Amino acid sequence: MDSHDFDLETDLLHADREGATGSDVTPPIYQSSTFAIDDPQAMALAAATPGHPAFYTRHGNPNHAQVERVLAKIEGGEAAMVSASGMGAIAATAFALTKSGAHVVAQTMTYAGTRALLAAQLARFGVEVTFVDQHDTEAFAAAMRPNTTLVMLETPSNPLLGITDLAAVAKIAHAAGALVSVDSTIATPINQRPLDFGADVVLHSATKYLGGHSDLLAGAVVGSRELVARIWETHHLLGATLGPFDAWLLLRGMRTLAVRVERHNENALRIAEHLSKHPRVRRVYYPGVTSHPGHDVAKRQMRGFGGLLSFEVDGSFDDAHRVAQRLRLAHGAVSLGGVESLIAQPAAMWPEVNASERAREMGVIPSLLRLSVGIERLDDLLADLDRALQ
Ligand SMILES: Cc1ncc(COP(=O)(O)O)c(C=O)c1O
Protein backbone atom coordinates (compact mmCIF):
# COMPACT_ATOMS: atom_id res chain seq x y z
CA MET A 1 0.00 0.00 0.00
CA ASP A 2 1.37 3.42 -0.88
CA SER A 3 0.41 5.58 2.08
CA HIS A 4 1.76 8.79 0.50
CA ASP A 5 -1.81 9.72 -0.32
CA PHE A 6 -2.98 9.71 3.26
CA ASP A 7 -3.13 12.29 6.00
CA LEU A 8 -0.80 11.77 8.95
CA GLU A 9 -3.79 10.82 11.13
CA THR A 10 -4.25 7.80 8.86
CA ASP A 11 -0.51 7.14 8.59
CA LEU A 12 -0.41 6.72 12.39
CA LEU A 13 -2.39 3.53 11.86
CA HIS A 14 -1.12 2.28 8.52
CA ALA A 15 2.38 3.58 7.73
CA ASP A 16 4.07 0.42 9.04
CA ARG A 17 2.07 -2.27 7.27
CA GLU A 18 5.11 -4.04 5.86
CA GLY A 19 5.71 -6.02 9.08
CA ALA A 20 7.71 -9.25 9.35
CA THR A 21 4.94 -11.50 8.07
CA GLY A 22 3.04 -8.92 6.12
CA SER A 23 -0.15 -10.12 7.82
CA ASP A 24 0.11 -9.20 11.51
CA VAL A 25 -2.31 -6.37 12.29
CA THR A 26 -0.62 -5.82 15.65
CA PRO A 27 3.11 -6.47 15.42
CA PRO A 28 4.90 -9.06 17.57
CA ILE A 29 7.47 -7.98 20.15
CA TYR A 30 11.02 -8.89 19.11
CA GLN A 31 12.34 -9.32 22.64
CA SER A 32 15.77 -10.39 21.40
CA SER A 33 19.11 -8.72 22.09
CA THR A 34 20.80 -10.28 19.06
CA PHE A 35 20.09 -11.83 15.65
CA ALA A 36 21.87 -14.73 13.92
CA ILE A 37 23.67 -13.91 10.66
CA ASP A 38 25.73 -16.74 9.13
CA ASP A 39 27.35 -15.03 6.20
CA PRO A 40 30.42 -12.95 7.22
CA GLN A 41 29.84 -10.36 4.51
CA ALA A 42 26.23 -9.93 5.56
CA MET A 43 27.41 -9.65 9.18
CA ALA A 44 29.89 -6.87 8.29
CA LEU A 45 27.26 -5.04 6.28
CA ALA A 46 24.70 -5.29 9.10
CA ALA A 47 27.25 -4.01 11.63
CA ALA A 48 27.97 -0.96 9.49
CA THR A 49 24.34 -0.11 8.69
CA PRO A 50 22.86 2.59 10.95
CA GLY A 51 19.76 1.26 12.74
CA HIS A 52 19.98 -2.19 11.12
CA PRO A 53 16.89 -3.93 12.55
CA ALA A 54 18.32 -7.45 12.90
CA PHE A 55 21.97 -7.38 14.00
CA TYR A 56 22.19 -6.36 17.69
CA THR A 57 19.43 -4.44 19.51
CA ARG A 58 21.72 -1.56 20.58
CA HIS A 59 22.08 -0.91 16.83
CA GLY A 60 18.43 -1.54 15.97
CA ASN A 61 15.52 -3.91 16.38
CA PRO A 62 12.40 -4.72 14.31
CA ASN A 63 10.24 -2.94 16.90
CA HIS A 64 12.45 0.17 16.60
CA ALA A 65 12.24 0.01 12.80
CA GLN A 66 8.48 -0.19 12.87
CA VAL A 67 7.92 2.80 15.14
CA GLU A 68 10.66 4.73 13.30
CA ARG A 69 8.85 4.26 9.97
CA VAL A 70 5.71 5.78 11.45
CA LEU A 71 7.61 8.63 13.13
CA ALA A 72 9.44 9.55 9.91
CA LYS A 73 6.19 9.51 8.00
CA ILE A 74 4.16 11.67 10.39
CA GLU A 75 6.95 14.26 10.85
CA GLY A 76 7.58 14.38 7.09
CA GLY A 77 11.22 13.21 7.44
CA GLU A 78 13.22 10.62 5.52
CA ALA A 79 14.28 8.67 8.59
CA ALA A 80 13.85 8.42 12.36
CA MET A 81 15.69 6.96 15.34
CA VAL A 82 14.26 6.02 18.72
CA SER A 83 16.09 6.12 22.05
CA ALA A 84 15.52 5.16 25.68
CA SER A 85 14.34 8.65 26.70
CA GLY A 86 13.93 12.16 25.36
CA MET A 87 17.25 13.09 26.95
CA GLY A 88 18.82 10.13 25.13
CA ALA A 89 17.73 11.70 21.83
CA ILE A 90 18.73 15.23 22.84
CA ALA A 91 22.15 14.19 24.18
CA ALA A 92 22.95 12.09 21.10
CA THR A 93 22.00 15.03 18.86
CA ALA A 94 23.95 17.61 20.86
CA PHE A 95 27.10 15.46 20.94
CA ALA A 96 26.81 14.32 17.32
CA LEU A 97 26.38 17.80 15.86
CA THR A 98 29.07 19.61 17.85
CA LYS A 99 32.75 19.15 18.63
CA SER A 100 35.36 20.85 20.76
CA GLY A 101 35.60 24.51 19.73
CA ALA A 102 32.06 24.59 18.33
CA HIS A 103 29.33 26.99 19.44
CA VAL A 104 25.64 26.30 20.05
CA VAL A 105 22.76 28.76 20.21
CA ALA A 106 19.91 27.64 22.45
CA GLN A 107 16.93 29.18 24.25
CA THR A 108 16.91 30.65 27.74
CA MET A 109 13.58 28.92 28.18
CA THR A 110 14.09 25.27 27.48
CA TYR A 111 13.49 21.99 29.32
CA ALA A 112 15.72 22.02 32.43
CA GLY A 113 17.47 18.79 31.44
CA THR A 114 18.39 20.21 28.03
CA ARG A 115 19.70 23.37 29.66
CA ALA A 116 21.80 21.38 32.12
CA LEU A 117 23.15 19.17 29.34
CA LEU A 118 24.21 22.20 27.31
CA ALA A 119 25.47 24.38 30.14
CA ALA A 120 27.10 21.77 32.36
CA GLN A 121 28.02 18.81 30.15
CA LEU A 122 28.77 20.16 26.66
CA ALA A 123 30.86 22.93 28.21
CA ARG A 124 33.17 20.25 29.67
CA PHE A 125 34.00 19.16 26.14
CA GLY A 126 34.87 22.66 24.94
CA VAL A 127 31.53 23.58 23.36
CA GLU A 128 30.30 27.10 24.06
CA VAL A 129 26.59 27.84 24.36
CA THR A 130 24.72 31.15 24.06
CA PHE A 131 21.18 31.23 25.45
CA VAL A 132 18.73 33.71 23.89
CA ASP A 133 15.11 34.79 24.35
CA GLN A 134 13.11 32.63 21.94
CA HIS A 135 10.58 35.39 21.24
CA ASP A 136 13.36 37.69 20.01
CA THR A 137 14.27 36.45 16.53
CA GLU A 138 16.93 39.16 16.15
CA ALA A 139 18.69 37.78 19.22
CA PHE A 140 19.33 34.53 17.32
CA ALA A 141 20.90 36.50 14.45
CA ALA A 142 23.08 38.44 16.89
CA ALA A 143 24.21 35.25 18.66
CA MET A 144 25.44 33.43 15.54
CA ARG A 145 29.23 33.03 15.22
CA PRO A 146 31.42 31.53 12.48
CA ASN A 147 31.81 28.37 14.63
CA THR A 148 28.08 27.96 15.40
CA THR A 149 27.24 24.43 14.27
CA LEU A 150 23.87 23.96 15.93
CA VAL A 151 20.82 26.02 16.90
CA MET A 152 18.76 24.02 19.43
CA LEU A 153 15.15 25.16 19.60
CA GLU A 154 12.19 24.07 21.68
CA THR A 155 8.71 25.30 20.83
CA PRO A 156 6.41 25.48 22.67
CA SER A 157 8.97 25.49 25.48
CA ASN A 158 8.76 24.09 28.96
CA PRO A 159 7.40 25.45 31.29
CA LEU A 160 6.16 28.87 30.03
CA LEU A 161 5.07 27.71 26.56
CA GLY A 162 7.28 30.21 24.72
CA ILE A 163 7.07 30.15 20.93
CA THR A 164 9.99 30.33 18.48
CA ASP A 165 9.44 31.54 14.92
CA LEU A 166 10.71 28.37 13.23
CA ALA A 167 10.87 29.64 9.64
CA ALA A 168 12.66 32.87 10.59
CA VAL A 169 15.21 31.24 12.91
CA ALA A 170 15.91 28.37 10.48
CA LYS A 171 16.69 30.96 7.80
CA ILE A 172 19.10 32.80 10.11
CA ALA A 173 20.81 29.56 11.18
CA HIS A 174 21.19 28.21 7.65
CA ALA A 175 22.58 31.50 6.37
CA ALA A 176 25.29 31.11 9.02
CA GLY A 177 25.91 27.45 8.10
CA ALA A 178 24.38 25.94 11.27
CA LEU A 179 21.91 23.09 11.62
CA VAL A 180 18.60 23.51 13.44
CA SER A 181 17.09 21.02 15.85
CA VAL A 182 13.62 21.49 17.32
CA ASP A 183 12.31 19.80 20.45
CA SER A 184 8.67 19.47 19.40
CA THR A 185 7.59 17.34 22.37
CA ILE A 186 4.90 19.72 23.62
CA ALA A 187 3.41 20.32 20.16
CA THR A 188 3.41 16.74 18.77
CA PRO A 189 3.38 16.18 14.97
CA ILE A 190 -0.40 16.61 15.04
CA ASN A 191 -0.01 20.29 15.94
CA GLN A 192 3.35 21.18 14.39
CA ARG A 193 5.82 19.77 11.87
CA PRO A 194 9.12 21.65 12.24
CA LEU A 195 10.69 20.10 9.11
CA ASP A 196 8.02 21.88 7.04
CA PHE A 197 9.39 25.19 8.40
CA GLY A 198 13.02 24.48 7.57
CA ALA A 199 14.26 22.62 10.66
CA ASP A 200 16.85 19.89 10.04
CA VAL A 201 16.07 17.62 12.98
CA VAL A 202 12.97 17.12 15.12
CA LEU A 203 13.38 15.78 18.67
CA HIS A 204 10.79 14.29 20.96
CA SER A 205 10.48 13.09 24.47
CA ALA A 206 8.19 10.27 23.30
CA THR A 207 7.59 9.68 27.00
CA LYS A 208 4.98 12.44 26.72
CA TYR A 209 2.24 12.70 24.07
CA LEU A 210 3.62 10.14 21.59
CA GLY A 211 3.43 7.36 24.20
CA GLY A 212 0.54 9.17 25.83
CA HIS A 213 -0.19 6.95 28.82
CA SER A 214 2.55 7.77 31.38
CA ASP A 215 3.79 4.20 31.18
CA LEU A 216 7.06 4.39 29.25
CA LEU A 217 10.17 6.49 28.63
CA ALA A 218 11.34 6.99 25.06
CA GLY A 219 12.88 9.56 22.75
CA ALA A 220 12.92 10.17 19.02
CA VAL A 221 14.96 11.95 16.35
CA VAL A 222 13.55 12.60 12.86
CA GLY A 223 15.26 14.18 9.85
CA SER A 224 17.08 13.38 6.63
CA ARG A 225 18.58 9.91 6.21
CA GLU A 226 22.08 11.40 6.34
CA LEU A 227 21.54 13.40 9.55
CA VAL A 228 19.73 10.63 11.41
CA ALA A 229 22.59 8.26 10.49
CA ARG A 230 25.09 10.81 11.83
CA ILE A 231 23.21 11.10 15.12
CA TRP A 232 22.83 7.31 15.30
CA GLU A 233 26.65 6.94 15.09
CA THR A 234 26.89 8.75 18.44
CA HIS A 235 23.65 7.37 19.87
CA HIS A 236 24.51 3.67 19.53
CA LEU A 237 27.79 4.30 21.38
CA LEU A 238 26.17 6.32 24.18
CA GLY A 239 23.90 3.31 24.63
CA ALA A 240 20.50 4.85 25.48
CA THR A 241 18.77 2.00 23.67
CA LEU A 242 14.99 1.68 23.75
CA GLY A 243 13.85 -1.78 24.86
CA PRO A 244 11.80 -3.71 22.28
CA PHE A 245 8.76 -3.87 24.55
CA ASP A 246 8.81 -0.10 25.13
CA ALA A 247 9.14 0.44 21.36
CA TRP A 248 6.07 -1.76 20.88
CA LEU A 249 4.22 0.12 23.62
CA LEU A 250 5.18 3.43 22.01
CA LEU A 251 3.77 2.34 18.67
CA ARG A 252 0.59 1.24 20.37
CA GLY A 253 0.28 4.62 22.08
CA MET A 254 0.90 6.47 18.83
CA ARG A 255 -2.03 4.74 17.13
CA THR A 256 -4.38 7.06 19.07
CA LEU A 257 -2.19 10.19 19.00
CA ALA A 258 -4.45 12.16 16.67
CA VAL A 259 -7.66 11.68 18.66
CA ARG A 260 -5.94 12.23 21.99
CA VAL A 261 -4.25 15.45 20.85
CA GLU A 262 -7.49 16.80 19.45
CA ARG A 263 -9.06 16.41 22.90
CA HIS A 264 -5.96 17.78 24.72
CA ASN A 265 -6.09 20.85 22.43
CA GLU A 266 -9.79 21.47 23.06
CA ASN A 267 -9.59 21.00 26.82
CA ALA A 268 -6.45 23.11 27.28
CA LEU A 269 -7.72 26.01 25.16
CA ARG A 270 -10.99 26.17 27.10
CA ILE A 271 -9.19 25.92 30.46
CA ALA A 272 -6.69 28.62 29.44
CA GLU A 273 -9.52 30.94 28.44
CA HIS A 274 -11.36 30.21 31.69
CA LEU A 275 -8.30 30.79 33.88
CA SER A 276 -7.45 34.01 31.97
CA LYS A 277 -10.67 35.50 33.44
CA HIS A 278 -10.33 33.95 36.89
CA PRO A 279 -9.88 36.44 39.76
CA ARG A 280 -7.44 34.14 41.59
CA VAL A 281 -5.15 33.79 38.57
CA ARG A 282 -2.55 36.45 37.85
CA ARG A 283 -1.39 35.27 34.44
CA VAL A 284 -1.92 32.38 32.03
CA TYR A 285 0.78 31.04 29.70
CA TYR A 286 -0.75 29.27 26.70
CA PRO A 287 -0.01 30.00 23.02
CA GLY A 288 -3.71 29.70 22.15
CA VAL A 289 -4.72 32.84 24.08
CA THR A 290 -4.40 36.14 22.22
CA SER A 291 -2.44 37.79 25.06
CA HIS A 292 0.43 35.30 24.63
CA PRO A 293 3.49 37.01 23.05
CA GLY A 294 3.90 34.11 20.61
CA HIS A 295 0.23 33.77 19.65
CA ASP A 296 0.55 35.09 16.07
CA VAL A 297 3.59 32.95 15.31
CA ALA A 298 1.91 29.93 16.91
CA LYS A 299 -1.13 30.46 14.68
CA ARG A 300 1.17 30.40 11.62
CA GLN A 301 3.11 27.27 12.49
CA MET A 302 0.74 25.19 14.64
CA ARG A 303 -2.52 23.42 13.79
CA GLY A 304 -3.56 23.33 17.46
CA PHE A 305 -1.99 24.82 20.59
CA GLY A 306 -1.41 21.64 22.60
CA GLY A 307 -2.40 20.30 26.00
CA LEU A 308 0.10 22.03 28.28
CA LEU A 309 -0.44 25.36 30.00
CA SER A 310 0.97 27.21 32.98
CA PHE A 311 -0.62 29.81 35.22
CA GLU A 312 0.41 32.05 38.09
CA VAL A 313 -1.81 31.83 41.13
CA ASP A 314 -2.45 35.27 42.64
CA GLY A 315 -0.52 34.53 45.82
CA SER A 316 2.63 32.95 47.22
CA PHE A 317 4.49 29.69 46.60
CA ASP A 318 2.47 28.12 49.44
CA ASP A 319 -0.84 29.40 48.06
CA ALA A 320 -0.07 27.80 44.70
CA HIS A 321 1.03 24.61 46.40
CA ARG A 322 -2.31 24.47 48.25
CA VAL A 323 -4.22 24.90 44.97
CA ALA A 324 -2.29 21.99 43.44
CA GLN A 325 -2.96 19.87 46.52
CA ARG A 326 -6.69 20.61 46.49
CA LEU A 327 -7.16 19.33 42.93
CA ARG A 328 -8.93 16.00 42.94
CA LEU A 329 -8.28 15.08 39.32
CA ALA A 330 -4.76 16.20 38.38
CA HIS A 331 -2.05 14.13 40.04
CA GLY A 332 0.73 16.20 41.58
CA ALA A 333 3.48 14.75 39.42
CA VAL A 334 6.19 15.79 36.96
CA SER A 335 6.02 14.83 33.28
CA LEU A 336 3.23 15.67 30.88
CA GLY A 337 1.35 14.44 27.85
CA GLY A 338 -0.49 11.49 29.37
CA VAL A 339 -4.22 10.92 29.08
CA GLU A 340 -4.64 11.91 32.73
CA SER A 341 -4.11 15.48 33.98
CA LEU A 342 -0.93 16.24 35.92
CA ILE A 343 0.00 19.35 37.88
CA ALA A 344 3.52 20.45 38.80
CA GLN A 345 4.96 23.49 40.56
CA PRO A 346 8.23 24.24 38.72
CA ALA A 347 9.69 26.29 41.59
CA ALA A 348 9.36 23.27 43.88
CA MET A 349 11.80 21.43 41.62
CA TRP A 350 14.49 24.08 41.93
CA PRO A 351 14.27 25.35 45.52
CA GLU A 352 17.90 26.53 45.23
CA VAL A 353 17.07 28.99 42.43
CA ASN A 354 15.93 32.32 43.84
CA ALA A 355 13.30 34.52 42.24
CA SER A 356 15.79 36.51 40.17
CA GLU A 357 15.01 37.76 36.66
CA ARG A 358 16.98 34.82 35.21
CA ALA A 359 14.97 32.37 37.28
CA ARG A 360 11.83 34.03 35.96
CA GLU A 361 13.04 33.66 32.38
CA MET A 362 13.44 29.95 33.04
CA GLY A 363 9.92 29.74 34.43
CA VAL A 364 10.92 29.39 38.08
CA ILE A 365 8.15 31.67 39.32
CA PRO A 366 7.14 30.83 42.93
CA SER A 367 3.37 30.72 42.36
CA LEU A 368 3.50 29.11 38.90
CA LEU A 369 1.62 25.88 38.30
CA ARG A 370 2.12 23.83 35.14
CA LEU A 371 -0.94 21.87 34.14
CA SER A 372 -0.73 19.00 31.69
CA VAL A 373 -4.37 18.88 30.67
CA GLY A 374 -5.62 15.35 30.19
CA ILE A 375 -8.51 14.03 28.15
CA GLU A 376 -10.99 13.96 31.05
CA ARG A 377 -14.37 15.60 30.50
CA LEU A 378 -13.87 19.37 30.29
CA ASP A 379 -16.64 20.25 32.74
CA ASP A 380 -15.10 18.03 35.41
CA LEU A 381 -11.68 19.63 34.94
CA LEU A 382 -13.12 23.18 35.10
CA ALA A 383 -15.18 22.44 38.21
CA ASP A 384 -12.17 20.86 39.92
CA LEU A 385 -9.97 23.88 39.13
CA ASP A 386 -12.62 26.32 40.36
CA ARG A 387 -13.02 24.39 43.61
CA ALA A 388 -9.25 24.29 44.18
CA LEU A 389 -8.85 28.01 43.45
CA GLN A 390 -11.64 29.11 45.77
C1 LIG B 1 10.20 19.48 26.29
C2 LIG B 1 10.92 18.31 26.86
N1 LIG B 1 11.96 17.79 26.20
C3 LIG B 1 12.64 16.73 26.70
C4 LIG B 1 12.31 16.15 27.89
C5 LIG B 1 13.11 14.99 28.40
O1 LIG B 1 12.45 13.80 28.14
P1 LIG B 1 12.68 12.42 28.94
O2 LIG B 1 12.22 12.64 30.33
O3 LIG B 1 11.88 11.44 28.15
O4 LIG B 1 14.15 12.14 28.88
C6 LIG B 1 11.23 16.64 28.61
C7 LIG B 1 10.84 16.03 29.89
O5 LIG B 1 10.03 16.53 30.63
C8 LIG B 1 10.52 17.75 28.08
O6 LIG B 1 9.47 18.29 28.74
The ligand as an SDF file (V2000), in Angstrom:
LIG
                    3D

 16 16  0  0  0  0  0  0  0  0999 V2000
   10.1990   19.4840   26.2890 C   0  0  0  0  0  0  0  0  0  0  0  0
   10.9200   18.3060   26.8610 C   0  0  0  0  0  0  0  0  0  0  0  0
   11.9600   17.7880   26.2050 N   0  0  0  0  0  0  0  0  0  0  0  0
   12.6430   16.7260   26.6950 C   0  0  0  0  0  0  0  0  0  0  0  0
   12.3120   16.1490   27.8930 C   0  0  0  0  0  0  0  0  0  0  0  0
   13.1130   14.9890   28.4050 C   0  0  0  0  0  0  0  0  0  0  0  0
   12.4490   13.7980   28.1360 O   0  0  0  0  0  0  0  0  0  0  0  0
   12.6750   12.4240   28.9350 P   0  0  0  0  0  0  0  0  0  0  0  0
   12.2230   12.6390   30.3310 O   0  0  0  0  0  0  0  0  0  0  0  0
   11.8760   11.4400   28.1470 O   0  0  0  0  0  0  0  0  0  0  0  0
   14.1460   12.1350   28.8800 O   0  0  0  0  0  0  0  0  0  0  0  0
   11.2270   16.6410   28.6080 C   0  0  0  0  0  0  0  0  0  0  0  0
   10.8370   16.0260   29.8870 C   0  0  0  0  0  0  0  0  0  0  0  0
   10.0340   16.5270   30.6270 O   0  0  0  0  0  0  0  0  0  0  0  0
   10.5150   17.7520   28.0830 C   0  0  0  0  0  0  0  0  0  0  0  0
    9.4650   18.2920   28.7380 O   0  0  0  0  0  0  0  0  0  0  0  0
  1  2  1  0
  2  3  1  0
  2 15  2  0
  3  4  2  0
  4  5  1  0
  5  6  1  0
  5 12  2  0
  6  7  1  0
  7  8  1  0
  8  9  2  0
  8 10  1  0
  8 11  1  0
 12 13  1  0
 12 15  1  0
 13 14  2  0
 15 16  1  0
M  END
$$$$
